Every structure is written in C-alpha cells, then in structure tokens.
C-alpha cells in the first residue's frame, strides 16, 4: 500500500519561500530581539502567530509586529481586494491588541508602543490598486512595504 502525497499548489510554495526569506532577512538585520512565528494570546482568548515580532528591549520603546503576505493583487477582483485588506487589517489588530492590553484593557508595559507593518512581495501592476491598498492600511496606522521596491 502506498501513500499518495499531494503536491502543494505552486502559489503556496512561493508564499512559504517568500515568508521564510523575509523572516531570515529580519533575523539578520533588525535590532533588538527578533522572533519569527511568535505565538500571542489575543483578547478573544484565541492564539495567534505573529510572522515577525521585534522587541527593542527598551521598556519605553517599541514593539514591531510585521505580517508577511504573499497576496497576488493582480488576480483579484475589486471585491476580493477589499475583503483581503479588511481581513489582513483585522488580523494585525488582533496582534496589536494582544500587546497593549490584558483582558480589561490594562497596559502591559509603561509607555510601550506597537509599530505594525505588512510586507507584500510585489506591487500590483495597476497603480490605482496599489494606492488603494496603501491608503487602506495607512488609514489604520499600518505601514505597507513592497519587497520588490527595496
């Protein structure tokens, strides 16, 4: 009896490779304590996993929360673009809330702030879609980085 192993879709393989590349880059270059795949307990009591978590070790400093997404915006409908943006923002805010509050919205650290960002591999081909994505995240205080623009 043989076991059939199904191959992962190529988009998933590319996404995992991008994810690993970005995490490795941050581990080599970022200052502070860099943790990839850090588990956090969100306010809804569910566990989440931050792609890159950076603690600058300063009690009054900043915690960085970076989400890595291999979204291919060029193949999405307008409705799908909006839905994905909203889902990604909500995910990041779940991580932010886990760092600035404990249950009853009591700060976990004195004067600590959270700096959220999201990294995508490539800019969309259509400039208006790129602008819409950036504006949507910026309105929520989340920095957008396009890896191909470095």
N, C-alpha and C positions, 0 to 999 in steps of 0.2 A: 504494500500500500504506500503510495507516495503522497506527500503533502504538496498541494499547489500553492505556491507563494505568488500572490498577485503583485505586479509591479505598481509602484506608486505613480500617479499621474506626473507628467513632466513639470507641470506648474508647481506641484508640491515639492518636488525635488529641488527646483530652482529657488523656491521660497525658503526651504530649510538651509540651503547653501548660503543665501543672502543673509539670513538670520545669523548663522554661525560667523560669517565674515565680519559683520558689524560688531557682534559681541567680542570677537577676538581683537578687532581694532581698538575698541574701547578699553579692553583689559590692558593693552599695551600702552595706550596714550593718555588715558584720563587720570587726573589727580584724585586722590582720596581712595576710599575703599570701594572697589567696583565689584558688584556681584551680578552674575548672569543668572537668569531664571530664579530670582528671589521670590519665595512664597510670602504672601501677605494675607492677613485676615481682614476682609472687607467688612464694612459696617453691617451688611446683611448676613454676617456670620459665615459667608462662603469664602473659600480660599481663592486667591488669585495668584498669578505668577507674572511678576514684572520682568520684562525682557532684559533690561539693564537698570540696575539700581546703583546710584552713586551717592555715598555719604562722604562729605568733605571733612568729617571728623572735627569740625568746629561746632561747639554747642550752640552758637548763634548763626551758624552757616546755613547752607542749602543742601537739600536732598534733591537729586535729579532722578526723575522717573522717565525712562525712554522706552517707548513701544516701537517695535520693528514690524512693519507690514510690507509684504511683497505684492500689494494691490496693483493690478493692471487696470488702470483707469480707462485706458483706450478701448477696452472691450465692453465696458459697462454702459447701460442706458442711463439717462439722466436720473431716473428714479432710483436705480441701483447705486449711483454715485452718492446721492443724498442719504440713502439708507446706510451705506457703509460708513460715511462720515459720522453720522449720528451714533452708530454702534461703536465706532472707534473712540469717539469723544466720551461716551458713557463708560467704556472700559477704563480709559485713562482716569476719569474722575473717580471711579471706584478705588483705584490705586492711590490717588491723591488723598481722598478722604481717610483711607486706612493709615496715612502717615500724619495727618494733622488732628485727628480726633480719636477718642477712645469711647465708644458707646454713647456717652452722654455729651459728646462734643466738648470734651476737655482736652486742651492741647497736650500733646505728648512731649514736646520739648519747648524750652523757652526761646522765643524769637526765631524758631526754625521756619524756613520757608521751603516750598516744594516747587521745583522748576520742571515742568512737563514738556516733553518733546515727542515727536513721532518721525520716524525715518522711513522713507519710501525709496525704492531702487531707482526709479526713473520718473522724470517729469512727464505729464500727459502731452501728447502731440498737439492737442488743441489748447492754445493759450488761455482761452476763457474758462476752460475746465480747471486748468492749473490755478488760475486766480480764484475761482470759486472755492476750491479745496483749501488753499492757503487762507483766504478770508474767513472761511467757516471755522477753521482751527484757531486762527489768531483771535477771533471774537471770543473764544473760550479760554484764551491765555495759553494756548499750546503752540509751541514752535514747530514748524514743518521744515524738514530737511530732505532734499532730493539728493541721493547719493551720487547721481551722475553729474551733479553740478559742483562737486568739490574741486 
